[in-house]
């Protein structure tokens, strides 16, 4: 299956799940009052379980850790630059919309879209590198969003409180399991796996419920959404690609391709839940995710094709 077919398939699945949430909310089968509960389940249970399993299942070997360290040395500076630049964007938007647009230019749906596309192009050995990128993106996303509209005065204690979320705690516990080789009881392992399976469909249903309260025709008229799409789906992947190109003799191709393609994915479904949980404009987040997911069906195969030609 080529990259175009994989991308179309993944986008179709996302669209179907969003549609289910939209229809159920429109028909009143899921009341809007349930949105807060579903958001909590998604952000504080399903996502931490996903991160825990991803980290705890890593192969504990020197070669793997060296490769992951190299990838981390690329991902972290890239993310810091993206975050720094995003603060210069959308300055004239409203206080609750501006952080959503800024955040949306940085983080991608690496877990659901990046994994199948990258592994199809490169092979199963790319899975671990996508997982590492998902971990960093998740930590940065939650920290970024939780600090975006905080009224607290900055302090080291307040920062630690924001950083040590269920997601980062799950990351630390997963690392302990990976390093020590501790085997979890089957009951716990199966339960965590089941909760992980909830993540993407639950997050997409939340997006659909948020979209149900909006005028869909208006989404296609919001210039900010298209601005986010150009920056997220095209500009950043191309800039990162050509920034890494001179170093391809020292950086494994699998790492370069993984980072570029994952950076070209649309926003994660969890963005709507994260925005709502932190007092941001959840409806704007839902609109951005919806439109960018549709547009990614065009842009992702292009980026993947360029990666294939270059590397």
C-alpha positions as CSV (number, residue, x, y, z in Angstrom):
1,X,0.0,0.0,0.0
2,X,1.6,3.3,-1.0
3,X,1.7,6.5,1.1
4,X,-1.3,8.1,-0.7
5,X,-3.5,5.0,0.1
6,X,-2.3,4.9,3.7
7,X,-2.9,8.6,4.2
8,X,-6.4,8.5,2.7
9,X,-7.3,5.4,4.8
10,X,-6.1,7.1,8.1
11,X,-7.9,10.4,7.3
12,X,-11.1,8.4,6.4
13,X,-11.0,6.6,9.8
14,X,-10.5,9.9,11.6
15,X,-13.4,11.5,9.7
16,X,-15.7,8.6,10.5
17,X,-15.0,8.9,14.2
18,X,-15.5,12.6,14.2
19,X,-18.7,12.1,12.3
20,X,-20.0,9.7,15.0
21,X,-19.4,12.2,17.7
22,X,-21.0,14.9,15.5
23,X,-24.2,12.9,14.7
24,X,-24.6,11.7,18.3
25,X,-24.3,15.2,19.7
26,X,-26.6,16.7,17.1
27,X,-29.3,14.1,17.8
28,X,-28.9,14.6,21.6
29,X,-27.7,11.1,22.2
30,X,-24.7,12.5,24.0
31,X,-25.5,15.7,25.9
32,X,-23.0,18.5,25.8
33,X,-22.8,18.2,29.6
34,X,-20.9,14.9,29.0
35,X,-18.1,16.7,27.2
36,X,-16.3,17.6,30.4
37,X,-16.4,13.9,31.6
38,X,-15.2,12.6,28.2
39,X,-12.4,15.2,28.1
40,X,-11.2,14.1,31.6
41,X,-11.2,10.4,30.6
42,X,-9.3,11.2,27.4
43,X,-6.7,13.5,28.8
44,X,-6.1,11.9,32.2
45,X,-6.7,8.1,31.6
46,X,-6.5,7.0,28.0
47,X,-3.6,9.2,27.0
48,X,-1.4,8.4,30.0
49,X,-2.0,4.7,29.4
50,X,-0.9,5.1,25.8
51,X,2.3,6.8,26.8
52,X,3.0,4.3,29.6
53,X,2.7,1.3,27.2
54,X,4.8,3.0,24.5
55,X,7.7,3.7,26.9
56,X,7.6,0.5,28.9
57,X,7.7,-1.6,25.7
58,X,10.9,-0.1,24.4
59,X,13.8,-2.5,23.8
60,X,16.4,-1.9,26.6
61,X,19.7,-2.1,24.6
62,X,22.7,0.3,24.2
63,X,22.1,0.6,20.4
64,X,18.5,1.6,20.9
65,X,19.2,4.1,23.6
66,X,22.0,5.8,21.5
67,X,19.7,6.1,18.6
68,X,16.9,7.5,20.8
69,X,19.3,10.0,22.3
70,X,20.4,11.2,18.9
71,X,16.7,11.6,17.9
72,X,16.0,13.4,21.1
73,X,18.9,15.8,20.4
74,X,17.1,16.7,17.1
75,X,13.5,16.7,18.3
76,X,14.0,19.0,21.4
77,X,15.7,21.9,19.5
78,X,13.2,21.6,16.7
79,X,10.3,21.8,19.1
80,X,11.8,24.7,21.0
81,X,12.3,26.7,17.8
82,X,8.7,25.9,16.7
83,X,7.4,27.0,20.1
84,X,9.5,30.2,20.0
85,X,8.3,31.1,16.5
86,X,4.6,30.3,17.3
87,X,4.5,33.1,19.9
88,X,5.1,35.5,17.0
89,X,2.0,34.3,15.1
90,X,-1.7,35.2,15.2
91,X,-1.0,38.1,17.6
92,X,-4.2,39.9,16.7
93,X,-6.5,36.9,17.5
94,X,-8.6,36.8,20.7
95,X,-7.0,35.8,24.0
96,X,-8.6,32.3,24.0
97,X,-8.1,31.7,20.2
98,X,-4.5,32.9,19.9
99,X,-3.0,30.2,22.0
100,X,-5.0,27.5,20.1
101,X,-3.7,28.7,16.7
102,X,-0.2,29.0,18.0
103,X,-0.2,25.6,19.6
104,X,-1.8,24.1,16.5
105,X,1.2,25.1,14.4
106,X,3.6,23.0,16.5
107,X,2.1,19.6,17.3
108,X,1.1,16.8,15.0
109,X,-0.9,13.6,15.1
110,X,2.2,11.4,15.1
111,X,0.6,8.5,17.0
112,X,-2.3,7.7,14.7
113,X,-1.1,9.1,11.3
114,X,2.7,9.1,11.6
115,X,3.1,5.5,12.7
116,X,1.3,3.8,9.7
117,X,2.8,6.2,7.1
118,X,6.4,6.0,8.4
119,X,6.4,2.3,9.0
120,X,4.9,1.7,5.5
121,X,7.6,3.8,3.9
122,X,10.6,2.6,6.0
123,X,9.6,-0.5,7.9
124,X,8.8,-1.6,11.4
125,X,12.1,-0.4,12.7
126,X,10.7,3.2,12.5
127,X,8.1,2.5,15.1
128,X,10.3,3.2,18.1
129,X,11.4,6.5,16.7
130,X,7.8,7.6,16.1
131,X,7.0,6.6,19.7
132,X,9.8,8.8,21.0
133,X,8.5,11.8,19.0
134,X,5.0,11.1,20.3
135,X,6.3,11.2,23.9
136,X,8.1,14.5,23.5
137,X,5.2,16.1,21.6
138,X,2.8,15.0,24.3
139,X,4.9,16.4,27.1
140,X,5.5,19.7,25.2
141,X,1.8,19.9,24.2
142,X,0.4,19.5,27.7
143,X,2.9,21.8,29.3
144,X,2.5,24.4,26.6
145,X,-1.3,24.3,26.8
146,X,-1.5,24.4,30.6
147,X,0.8,27.4,30.8
148,X,-0.8,29.3,27.9
149,X,-3.5,31.0,29.8
150,X,-2.3,30.6,33.4
151,X,-3.0,33.5,35.6
152,X,-0.5,32.3,38.2
153,X,2.7,34.2,38.7
154,X,5.7,32.3,37.5
155,X,7.5,30.2,40.0
156,X,9.5,27.0,40.0
157,X,6.9,25.3,42.1
158,X,4.1,26.4,39.8
159,X,6.1,25.1,36.8
160,X,6.6,21.7,38.4
161,X,2.9,21.5,39.1
162,X,2.1,22.1,35.5
163,X,4.8,19.7,34.2
164,X,4.0,16.8,36.5
165,X,0.7,15.7,34.9
166,X,-0.7,12.2,34.5
167,X,1.1,12.1,31.2
168,X,4.6,12.8,32.5
169,X,4.0,10.5,35.5
170,X,3.0,7.8,33.1
171,X,6.2,8.5,31.1
172,X,8.4,8.1,34.2
173,X,6.7,4.9,35.3
174,X,7.0,3.5,31.8
175,X,10.7,4.3,31.8
176,X,11.1,2.5,35.2
177,X,9.4,-0.6,33.8
178,X,11.5,-0.6,30.7
179,X,14.8,-0.2,32.5
180,X,14.1,-2.7,35.3
181,X,12.3,-5.2,33.2
182,X,9.5,-5.6,35.7
183,X,6.6,-7.6,34.4
184,X,3.2,-6.2,35.2
185,X,0.4,-8.6,36.3
186,X,-1.7,-9.6,33.3
187,X,-4.8,-8.0,34.8
188,X,-3.1,-4.6,35.0
189,X,-1.4,-5.0,31.6
190,X,-4.7,-5.8,29.8
191,X,-6.5,-3.0,31.6
192,X,-3.9,-0.4,30.5
193,X,-4.0,-1.8,27.0
194,X,-7.8,-1.5,26.8
195,X,-7.7,2.1,28.0
196,X,-5.0,2.9,25.4
197,X,-7.4,1.7,22.7
198,X,-9.9,4.3,23.8
199,X,-7.6,7.2,23.0
200,X,-8.1,8.0,19.4
201,X,-11.8,7.2,19.0
202,X,-12.6,9.0,22.3
203,X,-10.6,12.1,21.3
204,X,-12.3,12.1,17.8
205,X,-15.8,11.8,19.3
206,X,-14.9,14.8,21.5
207,X,-13.9,16.8,18.4
208,X,-17.2,15.8,16.7
209,X,-19.2,16.9,19.7
210,X,-17.3,20.3,19.7
211,X,-18.0,20.6,15.9
212,X,-21.7,19.9,16.5
213,X,-22.0,23.2,18.3
214,X,-20.5,25.1,15.4
215,X,-21.5,26.4,12.0
216,X,-19.5,24.0,9.7
217,X,-19.7,26.3,6.7
218,X,-18.0,29.0,8.9
219,X,-15.0,26.7,9.5
220,X,-14.1,26.8,5.8
221,X,-14.2,30.6,6.0
222,X,-11.8,31.1,8.9
223,X,-8.5,32.4,7.4
224,X,-6.7,31.6,10.6
225,X,-7.4,27.9,10.1
226,X,-5.8,28.0,6.6
227,X,-2.9,30.0,8.1
228,X,-2.3,27.2,10.6
229,X,-2.5,24.6,7.8
230,X,0.1,26.3,5.7
231,X,2.5,26.6,8.6
232,X,1.9,23.2,10.1
233,X,1.4,21.0,7.1
234,X,3.8,22.5,4.7
235,X,6.2,25.2,6.0
236,X,7.6,23.4,9.1
237,X,8.1,20.0,7.4
238,X,9.9,21.6,4.5
239,X,12.1,23.8,6.7
240,X,13.0,20.8,9.0
241,X,13.7,18.6,6.0
242,X,16.2,20.9,4.4
243,X,17.8,21.8,7.7
244,X,18.5,18.1,8.3
245,X,19.5,17.3,4.7
246,X,23.2,18.4,5.1
247,X,23.6,16.0,8.1
248,X,22.2,12.9,6.5
249,X,25.6,11.2,6.5
250,X,25.6,11.3,10.3
251,X,21.9,10.9,11.0
252,X,20.2,7.7,10.1
253,X,17.7,8.1,7.3
254,X,15.0,6.5,9.4
255,X,15.2,9.2,12.0
256,X,15.1,12.1,9.5
257,X,12.2,10.7,7.6
258,X,10.3,9.9,10.8
259,X,10.7,13.5,12.1
260,X,9.8,15.1,8.8
261,X,6.7,13.1,8.2
262,X,5.4,13.3,11.7
263,X,5.9,17.1,11.7
264,X,3.7,17.1,8.5
265,X,0.8,15.4,10.2
266,X,-2.3,17.5,11.2
267,X,-3.0,18.4,14.8
268,X,-3.7,15.5,17.2
269,X,-7.3,14.8,18.1
270,X,-6.4,15.4,21.7
271,X,-5.9,19.1,21.0
272,X,-9.7,19.8,21.4
273,X,-9.7,18.1,24.7
274,X,-6.5,19.8,25.9
275,X,-7.8,23.2,24.9
276,X,-11.1,22.8,26.7
277,X,-9.4,21.4,29.8
278,X,-7.2,24.5,30.0
279,X,-9.7,27.2,29.4
280,X,-8.8,27.7,25.7
281,X,-11.3,27.9,22.8
282,X,-12.2,24.2,22.4
283,X,-14.5,25.0,19.4
284,X,-11.6,26.8,17.6
285,X,-9.4,23.8,18.3
286,X,-12.0,21.4,16.9
287,X,-12.3,23.5,13.7
288,X,-8.6,23.6,13.2
289,X,-8.3,19.9,13.6
290,X,-11.2,19.2,11.3
291,X,-10.0,21.4,8.5
292,X,-6.3,20.5,8.8
293,X,-7.1,16.8,8.8
294,X,-9.0,17.2,5.5
295,X,-6.2,19.2,3.9
296,X,-3.6,16.7,5.1
297,X,-5.0,14.2,2.7
298,X,-3.4,16.4,0.0
299,X,-0.2,17.6,1.7
300,X,1.0,14.5,3.5
301,X,1.5,12.3,0.4
302,X,3.5,15.2,-1.1
303,X,5.8,15.5,1.9
304,X,6.1,11.7,2.1
305,X,6.9,11.6,-1.6
306,X,9.6,14.2,-1.3
307,X,11.2,12.2,1.6
308,X,11.2,9.1,-0.5
309,X,13.0,10.9,-3.3
310,X,15.5,12.7,-1.1
311,X,16.4,9.9,1.3
